[in-house]
């Protein structure tokens, strides 16, 4: 079954052709350079660029897969959550394609597709497993009890991990998307230099990153007022360490408490080098199997939408032409 998948939830216009878990093509037109000027995604610009790119991106995906539009068996599309104007471009284009080709339309939840990025490369990975889902907008520990069934064990009470990285990086003068740059330049030489807090939550497995974010902003402002220079690589490394401490501690604890021996990590922040390194060490020590997507599938892409779309289709989750984009939606929406 060949699925043409479309992703346009934020600032990447992507289309892919996926056959079950095999990627035949995956085209991504990124808008990062344009949004960098503004220090973050400008929703109106994002929607316009999606509109301009989507037709060509789909053509390229079909061409690179070595097939014709008439070979496509279904169209999958990210319909939630995300920027509403951006989502609408993908959803409406997918509706048009599905009508023209007379094939099923499969709505895909963005967070479910991030988890499915792991299926593209770890062919043996099947539910049940535990997933740490860390992106720009979400930080969640979820039990993946089936391909389309999830149980949230923990989540952020305020900012997402990616947002914490992006905002702290911005206040240190690093360019958008800050998480990527922060990870690149982080160098620990003196762990005591910036005594940032270790965030804690009253609810087990939950996260909180806003206090850490505020502490970094205050550190930078105080230094500025006193005319002192900030050691940016050390501050970056301290932030990264604190965020990873919280992500890793909660995930390992949840796996032990709930008896999971398979852990997957997904979402844009799963590209973080310290998170990857330390999770490998922790899971090796505990005897857990660990799954990460390769870097090319960590950030937004349509290949992961195609992988999840396949399982949504098998579960009977197709849509008619009344399908609408939804800005905010729980991962268990049905
Ligand atoms: O999953 P994603 O592409 O978009 C959402 O669906 O939210 O995640 C984007 C987030 C951004 O906050 C970005 O800074 C972060 O992932 N990110 C990283 C790294 N690469 C991307 N954060 C830390 N370290 C990285 N290497």
Boltz pocket constraint, residues with backbone or C-beta under 6 A from the ligand:
constraints:
  - pocket:
      binder: B
      contacts: [[A, 10], [A, 114], [A, 134], [A, 135], [A, 136], [A, 137], [A, 138], [A, 161], [A, 162], [A, 163], [A, 165], [A, 166], [A, 177], [A, 178], [A, 179], [A, 180], [A, 183], [A, 267], [A, 268], [A, 269], [A, 270], [A, 271], [A, 272], [A, 273], [A, 298], [A, 299], [A, 300]]
      max_distance: 6.0
